[in-house]
Amino acid sequence: MSFLLRKVRKNKWYKTETIPWLRQGEFQSDPLCDLATTENKLSVYRVEDDCSNLSRVVSALAANSDKIANFDYILFEETILKDVGIKSEQTKADTADETVNNCHLDLVELPAFRLVDLAGQALNKGKVDRFLVQQVTSLLVDSIQKGYLNKSKIRLNAEEREKINRLI
């Protein structure tokens, strides 16, 4: 059983049992902002069941950013897709790590109600977590040193690249 990872903003993905206006089983709409689709597709990355490639996926996605920052994500079982009736297609991503590019999936033919179901299932059964900026920096340095990241494809701004280069 593998997991799927979606980059999110952790402060939007909290359980809300203490909010009086929500009925049991409901959740706030804020998490839906992190599930923005393009052409009714949602981009996610497959993470091995032992999370052995989690750091590598996070590093590749962080290298696609302009600036090094905390990396918030939600991780949920891939079986949730079947539970809510969502189709997926393996598609190649465009990160600086070719191996991670092959871990990419698009969730396709995604009507709004299924997206809401996915958010609810991911919130209830998944794990929201964060890599702090210092951890992200270490992951980037490690991935470059191991040759996972193609330095010419890293999208960090010049100042951030210089920070990384000083640590290598």
mmCIF file of the C-alpha atoms, coordinates in Angstrom:
data_MODEL
# 
_entry.id   MODEL 
# 
loop_
_atom_site.group_PDB 
_atom_site.id 
_atom_site.type_symbol 
_atom_site.label_atom_id 
_atom_site.label_alt_id 
_atom_site.label_comp_id 
_atom_site.label_asym_id 
_atom_site.label_entity_id 
_atom_site.label_seq_id 
_atom_site.pdbx_PDB_ins_code 
_atom_site.Cartn_x 
_atom_site.Cartn_y 
_atom_site.Cartn_z 
_atom_site.occupancy 
_atom_site.B_iso_or_equiv 
_atom_site.pdbx_formal_charge 
_atom_site.auth_seq_id 
_atom_site.auth_comp_id 
_atom_site.auth_asym_id 
_atom_site.auth_atom_id 
_atom_site.pdbx_PDB_model_num 
ATOM 1   C CA . MET A 1 1   ? 0.000   0.000  0.000   1.00 0.00 ? 1   MET A CA 1 
ATOM 2   C CA . SER A 1 2   ? 1.589   3.255  -1.076  1.00 0.00 ? 2   SER A CA 1 
ATOM 3   C CA . PHE A 1 3   ? 0.782   6.779  -0.021  1.00 0.00 ? 3   PHE A CA 1 
ATOM 4   C CA . LEU A 1 4   ? 0.061   9.916  -1.974  1.00 0.00 ? 4   LEU A CA 1 
ATOM 5   C CA . LEU A 1 5   ? 1.572   13.277 -1.116  1.00 0.00 ? 5   LEU A CA 1 
ATOM 6   C CA . ARG A 1 6   ? 0.141   16.696 -1.826  1.00 0.00 ? 6   ARG A CA 1 
ATOM 7   C CA . LYS A 1 7   ? 1.882   19.909 -0.828  1.00 0.00 ? 7   LYS A CA 1 
ATOM 8   C CA . VAL A 1 8   ? -0.480  21.946 1.351   1.00 0.00 ? 8   VAL A CA 1 
ATOM 9   C CA . ARG A 1 9   ? -0.502  24.729 3.919   1.00 0.00 ? 9   ARG A CA 1 
ATOM 10  C CA . LYS A 1 10  ? -0.601  22.983 7.283   1.00 0.00 ? 10  LYS A CA 1 
ATOM 11  C CA . ASN A 1 11  ? -2.553  25.762 8.992   1.00 0.00 ? 11  ASN A CA 1 
ATOM 12  C CA . LYS A 1 12  ? -5.525  24.998 6.709   1.00 0.00 ? 12  LYS A CA 1 
ATOM 13  C CA . TRP A 1 13  ? -5.592  21.268 7.489   1.00 0.00 ? 13  TRP A CA 1 
ATOM 14  C CA . TYR A 1 14  ? -6.523  20.926 11.120  1.00 0.00 ? 14  TYR A CA 1 
ATOM 15  C CA . LYS A 1 15  ? -9.254  18.889 12.697  1.00 0.00 ? 15  LYS A CA 1 
ATOM 16  C CA . THR A 1 16  ? -12.128 21.039 13.788  1.00 0.00 ? 16  THR A CA 1 
ATOM 17  C CA . GLU A 1 17  ? -14.094 19.115 16.389  1.00 0.00 ? 17  GLU A CA 1 
ATOM 18  C CA . THR A 1 18  ? -14.198 22.227 18.604  1.00 0.00 ? 18  THR A CA 1 
ATOM 19  C CA . ILE A 1 19  ? -15.853 24.525 16.054  1.00 0.00 ? 19  ILE A CA 1 
ATOM 20  C CA . PRO A 1 20  ? -19.494 24.736 17.111  1.00 0.00 ? 20  PRO A CA 1 
ATOM 21  C CA . TRP A 1 21  ? -21.064 25.491 13.735  1.00 0.00 ? 21  TRP A CA 1 
ATOM 22  C CA . LEU A 1 22  ? -19.678 22.345 12.078  1.00 0.00 ? 22  LEU A CA 1 
ATOM 23  C CA . ARG A 1 23  ? -21.795 19.226 12.202  1.00 0.00 ? 23  ARG A CA 1 
ATOM 24  C CA . GLN A 1 24  ? -20.218 15.882 13.034  1.00 0.00 ? 24  GLN A CA 1 
ATOM 25  C CA . GLY A 1 25  ? -18.218 14.583 10.060  1.00 0.00 ? 25  GLY A CA 1 
ATOM 26  C CA . GLU A 1 26  ? -17.943 18.010 8.426   1.00 0.00 ? 26  GLU A CA 1 
ATOM 27  C CA . PHE A 1 27  ? -14.749 19.978 7.940   1.00 0.00 ? 27  PHE A CA 1 
ATOM 28  C CA . GLN A 1 28  ? -13.978 23.572 7.076   1.00 0.00 ? 28  GLN A CA 1 
ATOM 29  C CA . SER A 1 29  ? -13.710 24.543 3.425   1.00 0.00 ? 29  SER A CA 1 
ATOM 30  C CA . ASP A 1 30  ? -10.217 26.056 3.821   1.00 0.00 ? 30  ASP A CA 1 
ATOM 31  C CA . PRO A 1 31  ? -8.357  22.823 2.878   1.00 0.00 ? 31  PRO A CA 1 
ATOM 32  C CA . LEU A 1 32  ? -9.981  22.918 -0.561  1.00 0.00 ? 32  LEU A CA 1 
ATOM 33  C CA . CYS A 1 33  ? -7.736  25.882 -1.476  1.00 0.00 ? 33  CYS A CA 1 
ATOM 34  C CA . ASP A 1 34  ? -4.781  23.491 -1.456  1.00 0.00 ? 34  ASP A CA 1 
ATOM 35  C CA . LEU A 1 35  ? -6.528  21.132 -3.849  1.00 0.00 ? 35  LEU A CA 1 
ATOM 36  C CA . ALA A 1 36  ? -6.758  23.522 -6.787  1.00 0.00 ? 36  ALA A CA 1 
ATOM 37  C CA . THR A 1 37  ? -7.139  21.627 -10.029 1.00 0.00 ? 37  THR A CA 1 
ATOM 38  C CA . THR A 1 38  ? -6.110  22.382 -13.598 1.00 0.00 ? 38  THR A CA 1 
ATOM 39  C CA . GLU A 1 39  ? -8.281  20.912 -16.332 1.00 0.00 ? 39  GLU A CA 1 
ATOM 40  C CA . ASN A 1 40  ? -10.031 18.871 -13.624 1.00 0.00 ? 40  ASN A CA 1 
ATOM 41  C CA . LYS A 1 41  ? -6.750  17.195 -12.645 1.00 0.00 ? 41  LYS A CA 1 
ATOM 42  C CA . LEU A 1 42  ? -4.928  17.214 -9.317  1.00 0.00 ? 42  LEU A CA 1 
ATOM 43  C CA . SER A 1 43  ? -1.200  16.564 -9.079  1.00 0.00 ? 43  SER A CA 1 
ATOM 44  C CA . VAL A 1 44  ? 0.103   14.182 -6.373  1.00 0.00 ? 44  VAL A CA 1 
ATOM 45  C CA . TYR A 1 45  ? 3.241   12.120 -5.790  1.00 0.00 ? 45  TYR A CA 1 
ATOM 46  C CA . ARG A 1 46  ? 3.469   8.459  -4.816  1.00 0.00 ? 46  ARG A CA 1 
ATOM 47  C CA . VAL A 1 47  ? 5.406   7.749  -1.627  1.00 0.00 ? 47  VAL A CA 1 
ATOM 48  C CA . GLU A 1 48  ? 6.489   4.199  -0.804  1.00 0.00 ? 48  GLU A CA 1 
ATOM 49  C CA . ASP A 1 49  ? 4.653   2.431  2.021   1.00 0.00 ? 49  ASP A CA 1 
ATOM 50  C CA . ASP A 1 50  ? 7.787   2.628  4.194   1.00 0.00 ? 50  ASP A CA 1 
ATOM 51  C CA . CYS A 1 51  ? 8.201   6.343  3.288   1.00 0.00 ? 51  CYS A CA 1 
ATOM 52  C CA . SER A 1 52  ? 11.709  5.561  2.044   1.00 0.00 ? 52  SER A CA 1 
ATOM 53  C CA . ASN A 1 53  ? 11.364  8.122  -0.781  1.00 0.00 ? 53  ASN A CA 1 
ATOM 54  C CA . LEU A 1 54  ? 9.547   10.819 1.211   1.00 0.00 ? 54  LEU A CA 1 
ATOM 55  C CA . SER A 1 55  ? 12.648  12.973 1.693   1.00 0.00 ? 55  SER A CA 1 
ATOM 56  C CA . ARG A 1 56  ? 13.513  12.684 -1.968  1.00 0.00 ? 56  ARG A CA 1 
ATOM 57  C CA . VAL A 1 57  ? 10.025  13.742 -3.076  1.00 0.00 ? 57  VAL A CA 1 
ATOM 58  C CA . VAL A 1 58  ? 10.060  16.684 -0.680  1.00 0.00 ? 58  VAL A CA 1 
ATOM 59  C CA . SER A 1 59  ? 13.512  17.722 -1.886  1.00 0.00 ? 59  SER A CA 1 
ATOM 60  C CA . ALA A 1 60  ? 12.443  17.622 -5.533  1.00 0.00 ? 60  ALA A CA 1 
ATOM 61  C CA . LEU A 1 61  ? 9.334   19.691 -4.855  1.00 0.00 ? 61  LEU A CA 1 
ATOM 62  C CA . ALA A 1 62  ? 11.258  22.163 -2.701  1.00 0.00 ? 62  ALA A CA 1 
ATOM 63  C CA . ALA A 1 63  ? 13.780  22.594 -5.530  1.00 0.00 ? 63  ALA A CA 1 
ATOM 64  C CA . ASN A 1 64  ? 10.857  23.706 -7.727  1.00 0.00 ? 64  ASN A CA 1 
ATOM 65  C CA . SER A 1 65  ? 10.172  26.650 -5.429  1.00 0.00 ? 65  SER A CA 1 
ATOM 66  C CA . ASP A 1 66  ? 11.618  30.128 -5.655  1.00 0.00 ? 66  ASP A CA 1 
ATOM 67  C CA . LYS A 1 67  ? 12.621  30.190 -1.998  1.00 0.00 ? 67  LYS A CA 1 
ATOM 68  C CA . ILE A 1 68  ? 13.498  27.599 0.646   1.00 0.00 ? 68  ILE A CA 1 
ATOM 69  C CA . ALA A 1 69  ? 10.698  27.498 3.207   1.00 0.00 ? 69  ALA A CA 1 
ATOM 70  C CA . ASN A 1 70  ? 8.857   25.133 5.510   1.00 0.00 ? 70  ASN A CA 1 
ATOM 71  C CA . PHE A 1 71  ? 7.362   22.302 3.472   1.00 0.00 ? 71  PHE A CA 1 
ATOM 72  C CA . ASP A 1 72  ? 3.864   21.318 4.552   1.00 0.00 ? 72  ASP A CA 1 
ATOM 73  C CA . TYR A 1 73  ? 2.188   18.264 3.099   1.00 0.00 ? 73  TYR A CA 1 
ATOM 74  C CA . ILE A 1 74  ? -0.611  15.793 3.539   1.00 0.00 ? 74  ILE A CA 1 
ATOM 75  C CA . LEU A 1 75  ? 0.107   12.098 3.138   1.00 0.00 ? 75  LEU A CA 1 
ATOM 76  C CA . PHE A 1 76  ? -2.758  9.666  2.661   1.00 0.00 ? 76  PHE A CA 1 
ATOM 77  C CA . GLU A 1 77  ? -3.208  6.076  1.545   1.00 0.00 ? 77  GLU A CA 1 
ATOM 78  C CA . GLU A 1 78  ? -3.623  5.608  -2.175  1.00 0.00 ? 78  GLU A CA 1 
ATOM 79  C CA . THR A 1 79  ? -6.578  3.295  -1.493  1.00 0.00 ? 79  THR A CA 1 
ATOM 80  C CA . ILE A 1 80  ? -8.635  6.380  -0.620  1.00 0.00 ? 80  ILE A CA 1 
ATOM 81  C CA . LEU A 1 81  ? -8.869  7.067  -4.358  1.00 0.00 ? 81  LEU A CA 1 
ATOM 82  C CA . LYS A 1 82  ? -10.831 3.871  -4.864  1.00 0.00 ? 82  LYS A CA 1 
ATOM 83  C CA . ASP A 1 83  ? -12.981 4.590  -1.802  1.00 0.00 ? 83  ASP A CA 1 
ATOM 84  C CA . VAL A 1 84  ? -14.142 7.918  -3.254  1.00 0.00 ? 84  VAL A CA 1 
ATOM 85  C CA . GLY A 1 85  ? -14.173 6.845  -6.911  1.00 0.00 ? 85  GLY A CA 1 
ATOM 86  C CA . ILE A 1 86  ? -11.257 8.882  -8.244  1.00 0.00 ? 86  ILE A CA 1 
ATOM 87  C CA . LYS A 1 87  ? -9.277  7.790  -11.284 1.00 0.00 ? 87  LYS A CA 1 
ATOM 88  C CA . SER A 1 88  ? -5.545  8.380  -11.585 1.00 0.00 ? 88  SER A CA 1 
ATOM 89  C CA . GLU A 1 89  ? -3.010  8.406  -14.395 1.00 0.00 ? 89  GLU A CA 1 
ATOM 90  C CA . GLN A 1 90  ? 0.724   8.124  -14.022 1.00 0.00 ? 90  GLN A CA 1 
ATOM 91  C CA . THR A 1 91  ? 2.237   11.162 -15.707 1.00 0.00 ? 91  THR A CA 1 
ATOM 92  C CA . LYS A 1 92  ? 5.765   12.494 -15.698 1.00 0.00 ? 92  LYS A CA 1 
ATOM 93  C CA . ALA A 1 93  ? 6.392   15.547 -13.540 1.00 0.00 ? 93  ALA A CA 1 
ATOM 94  C CA . ASP A 1 94  ? 8.871   18.334 -14.184 1.00 0.00 ? 94  ASP A CA 1 
ATOM 95  C CA . THR A 1 95  ? 11.205  18.493 -11.185 1.00 0.00 ? 95  THR A CA 1 
ATOM 96  C CA . ALA A 1 96  ? 14.982  18.439 -10.964 1.00 0.00 ? 96  ALA A CA 1 
ATOM 97  C CA . ASP A 1 97  ? 14.855  14.747 -9.895  1.00 0.00 ? 97  ASP A CA 1 
ATOM 98  C CA . GLU A 1 98  ? 14.054  12.313 -12.712 1.00 0.00 ? 98  GLU A CA 1 
ATOM 99  C CA . THR A 1 99  ? 13.219  9.482  -10.294 1.00 0.00 ? 99  THR A CA 1 
ATOM 100 C CA . VAL A 1 100 ? 10.665  11.655 -8.492  1.00 0.00 ? 100 VAL A CA 1 
ATOM 101 C CA . ASN A 1 101 ? 9.233   12.730 -11.854 1.00 0.00 ? 101 ASN A CA 1 
ATOM 102 C CA . ASN A 1 102 ? 8.235   9.093  -12.346 1.00 0.00 ? 102 ASN A CA 1 
ATOM 103 C CA . CYS A 1 103 ? 6.416   9.025  -8.977  1.00 0.00 ? 103 CYS A CA 1 
ATOM 104 C CA . HIS A 1 104 ? 3.891   11.591 -10.202 1.00 0.00 ? 104 HIS A CA 1 
ATOM 105 C CA . LEU A 1 105 ? 0.183   10.939 -10.680 1.00 0.00 ? 105 LEU A CA 1 
ATOM 106 C CA . ASP A 1 106 ? -2.628  13.107 -11.925 1.00 0.00 ? 106 ASP A CA 1 
ATOM 107 C CA . LEU A 1 107 ? -6.005  12.496 -10.341 1.00 0.00 ? 107 LEU A CA 1 
ATOM 108 C CA . VAL A 1 108 ? -8.267  12.849 -13.361 1.00 0.00 ? 108 VAL A CA 1 
ATOM 109 C CA . GLU A 1 109 ? -11.902 13.357 -14.353 1.00 0.00 ? 109 GLU A CA 1 
ATOM 110 C CA . LEU A 1 110 ? -12.346 15.008 -10.985 1.00 0.00 ? 110 LEU A CA 1 
ATOM 111 C CA . PRO A 1 111 ? -15.787 16.453 -10.268 1.00 0.00 ? 111 PRO A CA 1 
ATOM 112 C CA . ALA A 1 112 ? -16.102 18.888 -7.364  1.00 0.00 ? 112 ALA A CA 1 
ATOM 113 C CA . PHE A 1 113 ? -17.984 16.506 -5.057  1.00 0.00 ? 113 PHE A CA 1 
ATOM 114 C CA . ARG A 1 114 ? -15.212 13.899 -5.345  1.00 0.00 ? 114 ARG A CA 1 
ATOM 115 C CA . LEU A 1 115 ? -12.607 16.537 -4.581  1.00 0.00 ? 115 LEU A CA 1 
ATOM 116 C CA . VAL A 1 116 ? -14.537 17.392 -1.411  1.00 0.00 ? 116 VAL A CA 1 
ATOM 117 C CA . ASP A 1 117 ? -14.751 13.674 -0.555  1.00 0.00 ? 117 ASP A CA 1 
ATOM 118 C CA . LEU A 1 118 ? -11.007 13.329 -1.111  1.00 0.00 ? 118 LEU A CA 1 
ATOM 119 C CA . ALA A 1 119 ? -10.294 16.283 1.186   1.00 0.00 ? 119 ALA A CA 1 
ATOM 120 C CA . GLY A 1 120 ? -12.491 14.810 3.923   1.00 0.00 ? 120 GLY A CA 1 
ATOM 121 C CA . GLN A 1 121 ? -10.994 11.334 3.651   1.00 0.00 ? 121 GLN A CA 1 
ATOM 122 C CA . ALA A 1 122 ? -7.434  12.687 3.518   1.00 0.00 ? 122 ALA A CA 1 
ATOM 123 C CA . LEU A 1 123 ? -8.079  14.893 6.545   1.00 0.00 ? 123 LEU A CA 1 
ATOM 124 C CA . ASN A 1 124 ? -9.662  12.086 8.572   1.00 0.00 ? 124 ASN A CA 1 
ATOM 125 C CA . LYS A 1 125 ? -7.355  9.242  7.580   1.00 0.00 ? 125 LYS A CA 1 
ATOM 126 C CA . GLY A 1 126 ? -4.192  10.981 6.412   1.00 0.00 ? 126 GLY A CA 1 
ATOM 127 C CA . LYS A 1 127 ? -1.323  12.717 8.113   1.00 0.00 ? 127 LYS A CA 1 
ATOM 128 C CA . VAL A 1 128 ? -0.537  16.408 7.839   1.00 0.00 ? 128 VAL A CA 1 
ATOM 129 C CA . ASP A 1 129 ? 3.091   17.159 8.592   1.00 0.00 ? 129 ASP A CA 1 
ATOM 130 C CA . ARG A 1 130 ? 5.870   19.659 8.049   1.00 0.00 ? 130 ARG A CA 1 
ATOM 131 C CA . PHE A 1 131 ? 9.564   19.757 7.250   1.00 0.00 ? 131 PHE A CA 1 
ATOM 132 C CA . LEU A 1 132 ? 11.058  22.887 8.800   1.00 0.00 ? 132 LEU A CA 1 
ATOM 133 C CA . VAL A 1 133 ? 13.157  25.210 6.638   1.00 0.00 ? 133 VAL A CA 1 
ATOM 134 C CA . GLN A 1 134 ? 16.383  23.850 8.158   1.00 0.00 ? 134 GLN A CA 1 
ATOM 135 C CA . GLN A 1 135 ? 15.324  20.296 7.316   1.00 0.00 ? 135 GLN A CA 1 
ATOM 136 C CA . VAL A 1 136 ? 14.386  21.295 3.767   1.00 0.00 ? 136 VAL A CA 1 
ATOM 137 C CA . THR A 1 137 ? 17.782  22.933 3.343   1.00 0.00 ? 137 THR A CA 1 
ATOM 138 C CA . SER A 1 138 ? 19.504  19.753 4.534   1.00 0.00 ? 138 SER A CA 1 
ATOM 139 C CA . LEU A 1 139 ? 17.394  17.640 2.182   1.00 0.00 ? 139 LEU A CA 1 
ATOM 140 C CA . LEU A 1 140 ? 18.346  19.846 -0.758  1.00 0.00 ? 140 LEU A CA 1 
ATOM 141 C CA . VAL A 1 141 ? 22.058  19.687 0.092   1.00 0.00 ? 141 VAL A CA 1 
ATOM 142 C CA . ASP A 1 142 ? 21.877  15.912 0.532   1.00 0.00 ? 142 ASP A CA 1 
ATOM 143 C CA . SER A 1 143 ? 20.002  15.405 -2.758  1.00 0.00 ? 143 SER A CA 1 
ATOM 144 C CA . ILE A 1 144 ? 22.518  17.502 -4.655  1.00 0.00 ? 144 ILE A CA 1 
ATOM 145 C CA . GLN A 1 145 ? 25.461  15.684 -3.085  1.00 0.00 ? 145 GLN A CA 1 
ATOM 146 C CA . LYS A 1 146 ? 23.945  12.305 -3.961  1.00 0.00 ? 146 LYS A CA 1 
ATOM 147 C CA . GLY A 1 147 ? 23.306  13.419 -7.533  1.00 0.00 ? 147 GLY A CA 1 
ATOM 148 C CA . TYR A 1 148 ? 19.518  13.125 -7.269  1.00 0.00 ? 148 TYR A CA 1 
ATOM 149 C CA . LEU A 1 149 ? 18.895  16.729 -8.301  1.00 0.00 ? 149 LEU A CA 1 
ATOM 150 C CA . ASN A 1 150 ? 19.998  18.075 -11.653 1.00 0.00 ? 150 ASN A CA 1 
ATOM 151 C CA . LYS A 1 151 ? 21.470  21.431 -10.576 1.00 0.00 ? 151 LYS A CA 1 
ATOM 152 C CA . SER A 1 152 ? 20.546  23.081 -13.878 1.00 0.00 ? 152 SER A CA 1 
ATOM 153 C CA . LYS A 1 153 ? 16.841  22.314 -13.279 1.00 0.00 ? 153 LYS A CA 1 
ATOM 154 C CA . ILE A 1 154 ? 16.652  23.676 -9.721  1.00 0.00 ? 154 ILE A CA 1 
ATOM 155 C CA . ARG A 1 155 ? 14.319  26.686 -9.735  1.00 0.00 ? 155 ARG A CA 1 
ATOM 156 C CA . LEU A 1 156 ? 15.457  28.347 -6.509  1.00 0.00 ? 156 LEU A CA 1 
ATOM 157 C CA . ASN A 1 157 ? 16.318  32.038 -6.810  1.00 0.00 ? 157 ASN A CA 1 
ATOM 158 C CA . ALA A 1 158 ? 19.976  33.123 -6.952  1.00 0.00 ? 158 ALA A CA 1 
ATOM 159 C CA . GLU A 1 159 ? 20.188  33.966 -3.249  1.00 0.00 ? 159 GLU A CA 1 
ATOM 160 C CA . GLU A 1 160 ? 18.839  30.562 -2.227  1.00 0.00 ? 160 GLU A CA 1 
ATOM 161 C CA . ARG A 1 161 ? 21.152  28.783 -4.674  1.00 0.00 ? 161 ARG A CA 1 
ATOM 162 C CA . GLU A 1 162 ? 24.103  30.587 -3.132  1.00 0.00 ? 162 GLU A CA 1 
ATOM 163 C CA . LYS A 1 163 ? 23.026  29.443 0.363   1.00 0.00 ? 163 LYS A CA 1 
ATOM 164 C CA . ILE A 1 164 ? 22.923  25.849 -0.862  1.00 0.00 ? 164 ILE A CA 1 
ATOM 165 C CA . ASN A 1 165 ? 26.267  26.132 -2.669  1.00 0.00 ? 165 ASN A CA 1 
ATOM 166 C CA . ARG A 1 166 ? 27.948  27.347 0.525   1.00 0.00 ? 166 ARG A CA 1 
ATOM 167 C CA . LEU A 1 167 ? 26.734  24.213 2.320   1.00 0.00 ? 167 LEU A CA 1 
ATOM 168 C CA . ILE A 1 168 ? 27.851  21.725 -0.304  1.00 0.00 ? 168 ILE A CA 1 
# 
